[in-house]
Amino acid sequence: MNLLWAVAQDLGSFAVDAFRTLFLPSPKIEAPERVLESRPTYTVLPATAETAGPRSMQRYTPQIEAPRADKDLKKSTVMYTSSLATPLRTAPGALGDAVYTVLPYGSMVMVLDVSDMWAYVASGAYTGWVYIDDLEDMAARVYPSFVIGTEYAENDSTTEKLRALIADEFGAGELSLPLQSEEYVLYRLLRKDVRISWPPIRPRLPGFWHTILKDIASMKVSDHPAVGALMEYGHSDAAHGRGYLAYVEAVFPDGSIHISEVGFRAPGIYEERTLPLSEWQELSPLFLVFS
């Protein structure tokens, strides 16, 4: 009798575990701070991927912390994916073969319907169901923000968010480097919905972008600054082996410009400065204008 009772208990436990595995979403760690983890079995590849091809998130896994908050999900609400790779499913629920693609971190989605803990969303040409805990309703919780004079080290949350958005394009996350100037300007282009179709050339160091991208139809090199252009300078600085990249925030009638950049005076430091005409001309910069 005792043997039969033990067998019955084992069968009951197996049935409960099978139900949880098939029909319930993946468990979340309940804590004051939410740590977002990548799903290493997926590759980030939907409409927001660069034409140069998808990049696997297995190489570098940012650990992004964001405060939990109640989400008011309604139809026609714009939200943002807050996990490194958010599975897009053909049906709500954690059923086995329902994932047909993933959405990268920071993808903007439109909520079309809500069913319990699942939201039916549209993102570009894709529609499907996502777990609502993978969505944020405020862009400020997903996208990085910068403070003048602040150092953005490799483990800073702003650095982690930015590298998630650009898929660690330059491998600085793998090398545990502070935020780099090329990462910052690439992010600024991304926010303008400008995506570079990179040629198969590495490394892509500042000071060499005007050469690397010279055959890209959507980019032209100019001697004259323009708002939203990248300012590349110091490309002949052999002592450093690399130049600098800055983002042109404003161009004034007197010829002076206002730029933002990272890492000019010290590694990882975010700065903004206004350069008079004579001062920026002394740098012999080139301006990369993207369309």
N, C-alpha and C positions, 0 to 999 in steps of 0.2 A: 504493500500500500504506500509506504514512504517513497519507494522508487517511482511509482506512478504519479504521486503528488509532485515530485521534483521535476519529472518530465513535463507535466502540465505547466509548472511555473516557467520552465525554460521556453516552452512554446509561446506562452503569453508574453514574455519579455521580447522574444524575437518579433512577434506581431506588432508590438508597440514601436520598437526601433524601426521596423520597416515602414510603418506609417509615417513616422517623423521624417525619415529620409526621403520618402517619395512625395509627400504632400505639404511639408512645412518648409518655410524659407530657412536659409542658413542662419544659425544662431549668431547673435550679436553680443559683444561684451558690454554689459551695462556699466558705465563709469561716467564720472563728471566730464571727462574728455574722451572724445571718440577718436580712435586711431584707425585710419583708413589703410587697408592693406591691398596690395595688388593681387590679382588672381593669375598666378604664373602660367596657367594652362592656356590663356588667351593671348592673342596678338591684336594690338590696336590697329584697326585698318579702315574704318568707315569713311564717309564723305570728307571728313576733315583731314585725312591723311595727305601728306605731301605726295606729289607725283613721283618723287624719287623712290617711293615704296614704303611699306609699313615697317615699323620698328617694334621689336619685341620688348615688353616691359620687364622681361626676366632679367635683363642686364643690370638694371638699377631700380631699386624699390624705395621711393621716398615714403617716409612715415609722416603723414599729414594729420595734424591734430586740429579739430574744429569743435567748438562747443555744440552740444546737442541742443536742439530747439524744437518746439512743437511746430509742425508744418501744416499750413492750411491749404490742403490740396483741393482745388476746384477745377472744373473744366475751363479751358482757355487760359490757364495760368502758365506763365513762363518760369521755368526752373532750370537748374544747372546740375550736371552730374558731378558728384563729389567723391567718387571712387576712381581709382586709377583705370580700371576697366570695368564698366558697368554692362553686364550681360543684357542684351535685348532679346526678349522671348516672344515666341509666336502665341503664347497663351499665359495667363497668370498662373502662378504657382511654380514650385521648384521641381517640375517634372523633368525627367532625364534629358530627352533629346529635343528641347524647346528653344535652346539658345542658337540663334543663327548669325549673330555678329555681336560686337561689343562697341560701346561708345567711350571715347577717351575722356579723361578728366577734363572738366570745364565745358563739356558740350552743352549748348543751350537747347532745351527741348520745350515743346508745347504740350501741356497735359490735355488729352482729349477725353479721357474717361478715368474713373477711379473705381476699383473693386477691392474692398478691404485694405490689405497692405500692398496693393499693386496699382500701378498707374499705367494707363495706355498713353504712349507719348509719340510725338513726331519729331524727328531730328533730321533735317535735310531731306533726303529721299527715303529715309527709313522710318518705319512705324513699328511699334511693338510694345511689349509689357516690361516694365522695370520695377524692381523692389523700391518702395518709396523711401527707404532709409538710405538709398544711394542718390537721393536728390536733395538739393538745397534751394530754398526760395529766395535767397539773397546773394547777389553776385559778390558782395564784399566778403562772404565767408569762403568763397572759392578762389577768387582772383587775388593776386598779391597787391599790396600797397607799399609805398616807399616814403621814408622820412629822411630829409636832408641830414647828412652827417652820420647816418646809422650804418654800422657794419653788418653786412648780411653774410654770416658765416655759413658753412656747409650744412649745419643742422638747424638753421633758422627756419621758422615756418614759412616765411616769405620766399626764401630760397627753394624750399621743398615744393611749394605750390607752383612757382615759376618753372621749375624743372619738370614737374608733372605735365604742365601745359605744353612745353616744347619737347617732351619725350626725351629729355637729357640729350639733345641733339649733338652736343660737343663732347660728351663723356666726362664733363666736370664733376658730375655726381659720383661716378665710379671712382674718380681720383680724390674724392673728399676735398675738393677745392671750394673756397668761398665763391660767391656769385661773380661771374665774369662779364666783361663788357659786351661780348658777343651774345651771351645769353639774354642780357637785358634788352638789347636792341631788337633781337629776334622776337622777344615777347611783345615789344611795342608794335612791331609789324603785324604780329598775329592778332593783336587787339584791333587793328585796322582791317582785318580779314585779308592781309597780304601773306601769301605763302610762297616761299622760295622754291623753285624747281631746281634743286642743287645738281650740278654735274658731279660725276663720280670722282671728286678730288678731295683728298684729305692730306693734312689737317686744314681746317677752315679758320685760320688765325686772323685776328684783326690786323689790318695793314695790307692784307692780300685779297680782300673781298672784291675790290674793283677789278682784279685780274681773274679771280675764280669765276665771277659772274658776268664777265664781259660779253659772253655770247647769249645771255638770257634776254629774250625779247622784252620782257616786262620791266627791265631795269636799264637805266641810262646813267652814265657818269657825267657830272657837271662840275664846273668851277664855281657855280653860283648856288648859294644856299636856298633851300625851300622848306617850308613847314612840313614836317613829316618825313623829311629825307634823313638818311644816315650820314653823319660826318665821319669820314675815315681820315686819320692823320697819323703822323709818326711812322709811316710805312717804310721809311728809309733808316729807321733807328736800329742799327745793327747791334747796339749794346744790349737791347732788350730782346731782340729776335722776333719782335712782334710790335704791331702798332696799337692804335686805340680806335674805338668806335663810340660815337655819341649819337643821341637822337635830337634833332632840331625841333625845339618846341615853338620858337617864334623867330621871325625876321622883322627887324624894325626899319623905318624909313631912312635912318642914318647909316644903315649897313651893318649895324651890330646884330648879333644873334644871341638867343638864349638856348642853351643846350642842357640836357640831362644825361648823366653817364654813371658808370660804375667802375671803380678800380683805377682811376687816374692817379690820384695822390697816394692811395693806399689800397691794398687788396680788399675787395668786397664793400668798399665805402660808396654809398650813393651820394651824388652831388648834383647840384644845378648851378650854373654860372652864366653870366652875361658877358660875351666877348665883344669888345669894340671891333670895328672893321679892321683896323691896323693889326690888332692882336691875333685875330683868327687867320688873317692873311699870312702872318709870319709862320704859322703852322703848316702852310702849303697843303691844306686839306683837299680832299675830293669829296663830292657830295653824291651819294647813291640815291637816286630817285626811283621809286617803284610805282608802277601803275596797276 
